[in-house]
């Protein structure tokens, strides 16, 4: 059984009511909820929230979703995503939990399907999403992290570095229960397009994301 878990906390400070604020005409959370439903790989789609307001918005969406009301201690600024996952795990049966971040609304149904195919084919225990960046990174002590300055590669010859973008994660139940972490065992990396590096954390991210969604609807980033 593969379940989707979407954590939606009510206490966003940088963007008040972020998870239900309208983005390009829909509540932010609706974008990933709809994508998860259209992927047709999940036995259950669940939202974990501490907010009755968020729960009310989710209930009126046309997509069938189960609501998990989480205790206040799992909705603080310091509460980890793993604590939310573990709380949800205590309330339901599953083999694989897919934790989906609402702050990545450009995630498509195909991303879930293709990532799940890769996860299954590799017989992985967990999976994370990444984007490839071809920037050169350095330590504060002046040492290069991902290239040799004496042999500076041309961009077209440089494979770059994979950066975790947090769109979603697959975690087998035994990995979550044994390590209390979303990642462990044999880890698979699902690579997404570079534009998927954008997450909504600050108000300026919101404006950029809305523009990207509007451009996508006009053909931007089409992977079909």
Residue pairs with C-beta under 8 A, 6 or more apart in sequence:
1 43
1 44
1 93
1 94
1 95
1 96
2 41
2 42
2 43
2 94
2 95
2 96
2 97
2 98
2 116
3 42
3 43
3 44
3 45
3 46
3 92
3 94
3 96
3 97
3 98
4 36
4 42
4 44
4 45
4 46
4 98
4 100
5 46
5 48
5 84
5 85
5 88
5 97
5 98
5 99
5 100
6 29
6 32
6 33
6 36
6 45
6 46
6 47
6 48
6 65
6 99
6 100
6 101
6 102
7 47
7 48
7 49
7 81
7 84
7 99
7 101
7 102
8 19
8 20
8 29
8 47
8 48
8 49
8 51
8 54
8 58
8 102
9 19
9 49
9 50
9 51
9 75
10 17
10 19
10 49
10 50
10 51
10 53
10 54
10 75
11 50
11 51
11 75
11 76
11 77
12 18
12 19
13 77
14 201
14 202
14 203
15 21
15 200
15 202
15 203
15 206
17 53
18 28
18 103
18 200
19 27
19 28
19 29
19 49
19 54
19 102
20 27
20 28
20 29
20 53
20 54
20 57
21 27
21 28
21 206
22 28
23 31
23 105
23 200
23 206
23 209
23 210
23 213
24 210
24 213
24 214
24 217
27 57
27 61
28 102
28 103
28 105
28 200
29 47
29 54
29 57
29 58
29 102
30 61
30 63
31 102
31 105
31 106
31 107
31 213
32 100
32 101
32 102
32 104
32 105
32 107
33 45
33 47
33 58
33 61
33 63
33 65
34 61
34 63
35 107
35 108
35 109
35 111
35 112
36 42
36 45
36 98
36 100
36 109
36 112
37 45
37 63
37 64
38 109
39 109
39 110
39 111
39 112
39 113
39 116
40 109
40 113
41 112
41 113
41 116
42 98
42 112
43 94
44 66
44 92
44 94
45 63
45 64
45 65
45 66
46 65
46 66
46 67
46 68
46 88
46 92
47 54
47 55
47 58
47 65
47 66
47 67
47 68
48 68
48 70
48 74
48 84
48 87
48 88
49 55
49 58
49 67
49 68
49 69
49 70
49 75
50 69
50 70
50 71
50 72
50 74
50 75
52 69
55 67
55 69
58 65
58 67
59 65
59 67
68 87
68 88
68 91
70 84
70 87
70 88
71 87
73 79
73 83
74 83
74 84
74 87
81 99
81 182
82 176
82 180
82 181
82 182
85 97
85 99
85 171
85 176
85 182
86 176
86 180
88 97
89 97
89 173
89 176
89 177
94 173
95 172
95 173
96 119
96 170
96 171
96 172
96 173
97 170
97 171
97 173
97 176
98 112
98 168
98 169
98 170
98 171
99 168
99 169
99 171
99 182
100 107
100 167
100 168
101 166
101 167
101 168
101 199
103 166
103 199
103 200
103 201
104 165
104 166
104 167
104 168
104 196
104 199
104 200
105 200
105 209
105 213
106 195
106 196
106 198
106 209
106 212
106 213
106 216
106 221
107 167
107 168
107 196
108 223
110 223
110 224
111 129
111 167
111 168
111 190
111 192
112 168
114 190
115 127
115 129
115 168
115 170
115 190
116 170
118 124
118 127
118 188
118 190
119 127
119 170
119 188
119 190
122 186
122 188
123 186
124 170
124 185
124 186
124 187
124 188
125 171
125 172
125 174
125 175
125 184
125 185
125 186
125 187
126 169
126 170
126 171
126 172
126 175
126 182
126 183
126 184
126 185
126 186
126 187
126 188
127 169
127 170
127 187
127 188
127 189
127 190
128 164
128 169
128 182
128 183
128 187
128 188
128 189
128 190
129 164
129 165
129 166
129 167
129 168
129 169
129 189
129 190
129 191
129 192
129 196
130 162
130 163
130 164
130 165
130 189
130 190
130 191
130 192
131 162
131 163
131 165
131 191
131 192
131 193
131 194
131 196
131 197
132 159
132 160
132 161
132 162
132 163
132 191
132 194
133 160
133 161
133 162
133 163
133 194
133 197
134 155
134 158
134 160
134 161
135 160
135 161
136 144
136 146
136 147
137 144
137 145
137 146
137 161
138 144
138 145
139 145
145 161
146 160
146 161
147 153
147 158
162 189
162 191
163 197
165 192
165 196
165 197
165 199
166 199
167 192
167 196
169 182
169 183
170 188
171 182
171 183
171 184
172 185
175 181
175 183
175 184
175 185
176 182
178 184
193 221
193 223
195 212
195 221
198 205
198 208
198 209
198 212
199 205
200 206
200 209
212 220
212 221
215 221
216 222
